[in-house]
Amino acid sequence: MESSYNLTVSDIEAHADALLEFHAGFADFFRSTTRSVAPHALDYLRGQLLCESRRNMSRMSVQVTERNHQALSNFISTSPWEDTPLLEAIGQHAVGLLSAPDGGPAKALILDESGVAKQGTASVGVARQYCGPLGKVDNCQVGVYLAYGTDREATLIDRRLYLPQSWVEDAARCAQAGIPPQAQVFRTKAELGLEMIQAAQAQGLPFAFVGMDAHYGEQPWLLSRLDDEGITYMADIPSTTRVYVEAPTVGVPPRRGSRGPKPTKPRVLEGDAVEVRHLAKREQIPCQVLPVRDTQRGSLWIRCAIVCVWRMEDALPAQPVWLIIRQELDGSETKYTFSNAETSQPNLLAQWQARRYWVERALQDAKGLAGLDEYQVIGWRGWHHHMTMVLLAMLFLLHLKHTLRPNAPMLTLQDVHEILLVVMPRKDVSFEEVVELIRQKHLNRWRSRNSYLEKQKKQLDDNHFLI
């Protein structure tokens, strides 16, 4: 490994202005007919990348930029720059970065979601719902994300905010959060995921398949829709999912006796469905030990079985699919995945099934390196602007990684981030700025306390009135 490492001080010094050059390529997306907020975008990017913890706008203004907290807040929450064109550019640049001259491994779109814990009820989309990072139901916002990647890396290229039913049924609450009328319609996470897949397809992004976790894989309508549109999927499913190992007999059953209406709906007349977890125990299903992806410690090997089954939809068998049964070599975990891929090559299907790791990695990196889960916004526009800037920051890290990787083949995004912390200038914080920062914190705490006391007083008054 050491013989392939040729990164020098000169290589790092040569990229001291890399963010400036990268930002210049996207500056037009922050311009309108009357003004440009491109300088604000550059400062926000710097703040995301250089604040090592609690990347809020107060810290950005103190540690990174001369621009004050209010200017950064206006850029994210109220400035009218359009994020959709910027998202499309991020997707196109991701394709360029991840496309090898010889074509390389098949590209994939990968769906996943992530929650961010929130206090109170004002933040757009906040509700008591399952929060993945917390592993439980709690007060949080949930975003659905789409990544684009290869067998070695991925980057986030799109996002949607999930609005619970309680939000879209409250027009006043939606208006207060700045949710546009066309977005005040309930969409499931699977519907949001499909929107992003279709948007990527409309933009002409090349991909061989779509990967998704069990929340999406257990939506039969989604798999049928992807199949109808000619999109190959690798969809994880719960272990209790029922399938047919042999094609059952389907038909309209005859009427029994002379009473009652004549049956008209088709049913399964012959054949039994079985939960996929029971198939993993069948000795007649051949199992192979296969490598699925590279890790820093070498190739990851798993035990894999592939069998053709008929999945179910509306209590009837749908089209036959591949069931990939993946088990860790130590038997610690078993995963089940549906695929409508034309290929039946075990090596390829097992490797495609393993791609979901990269969207999980991308979400972790986006939180740890660019503040995906650290923001001070409560409205619709602010959430979408912040998440778009996170995707742009992660694209920059990927860009710099690819630029430096010829001299450091095992370079990671975390390594690139550490380089930036050294080469990019940060402010020398004065005593006066520290005093102002603490003053602002005290002011925010005072406002929060007063808001809570007002709410508490109202609740006490209401209860007294009821008595």
C-alpha positions, 0 to 999 in steps of 0.5 A: 500500500505504501508504494502506491501512496504518493500524496505530497504537501505540494498536492495538498497546497495545490488545492487550497482554493479548490472550493472556490473553483468548485463553487464558481461552477455552480454560482449561476444557480444562486443568481436572479434577475436582480441579485446574486446570493452566490457569495452567501452560498460559498460562505454556507458551504465553508461553514458546513465543511469547516465547523466540526460540530454543531454546524448552526449559523451562529457558529458559521458566522463566528468561526468561518465567515464575516457574514452575520447570522441573519444574512446566512439565515436569510440565504437559507430560509427566505432567499428565492433561489431555485433548488431544483435546477441545482439538484439536477446539476448535482446529479449530472456532475455525480454521473461524470465523477462516477463514470469510468472511461471503460464504463466500469461497474453498473451504476445504481440509484439507491433509496433510503430515509433518515430522521432528524430528532426535533423539539416542538411542533413548528418545524415543517413535517415534524411529528411523532413517527419512527426515527431511524437514528434513534431506533424508536418513535419520537418527535422528528422530521423524516427525509427520503433520499436518493443516492447515485453510486457504483460498487465502491461509493455513492453520493446523495443526489435528491431529497424529499421531505415526508409530510405526515397526514396530520400536516397536510390536513391542517391548511393553516399549519402548512401555510405558516410553514410555507408549504406550497399548495401543490405540496400539500398532498399526502404522499407516502415515502414510497411515492416520494421515492418513486418521484425521485426515481422518475426524475432521475430517469427523466434527466437521463441519468444512466443506471442499471437498477434501483436498490431499496430497503424493506420499507419500500420492498414491502410495497407490492404496488411500487415493485409492480410500477417499477416493473411496468416502467422497465426498471430493474430493482433490488428490493429488500423485504421483511423475513415474514414476506410470503411467496410461492415457490411454484406457480399456484393455480389461480381461477374463479372458484365454482359456487358451492351450493345453490345459494349465494352469489356466484364468485367472480374474483379470482383466487388461488385454487391450488398452492401454498405460500411460505414465508421467505425465512423458512426457505433459508432452512431448506437444504434443497436450495443451493447456497454459495459463498461469494464476495460482494464488496471491498472493504478496508480489510479486504473482500467481504464474503457472504453466504448466498442462495438464489431461487425463483419465486412468485411474490404476492400482490392483493392476495394473488401471485404477481410475476416471478422474481428472484429471491436473494437470501444473504447470510453473514458467514457467522450466521449473525444476520440474514437478509431477503431481497426481491429482484426482477433482474434479467440476469440470474448470475449469483455473483452479480445479484449478490453484489447488487444486493450489497449496494445498499451499504453505500447509501447508508454510508453516504447518509452517515458521511453527510451528517458527520461531514456536512451537517445534514442533521444540523440546521436552524430552519423550521420552514419548507424552503429552509429545509429544502435549501439546507438539504440541497447545500448538503448535497452540494457539499458532499459532491465537492468532497467527492470531487476532491477525493477523485482529484487526489485519489491517483496519489492516494488510492485508499483516500476516504471522504473523511480524509478529504475533510481533514485536509480541508480543515488544514488548507482552508482558512478560518477566522481568528475569533476575537474576544468581542465575537465570543461575547456576542456569540454568548449573548445571542445564545442567552437571548435564544434561551430566554426566548425559548423559555418565555415561549415555553412559559406562555404555552404552559400558562395557556394550557393551565388556563384552558384546564382551569376553564374546563374545570 
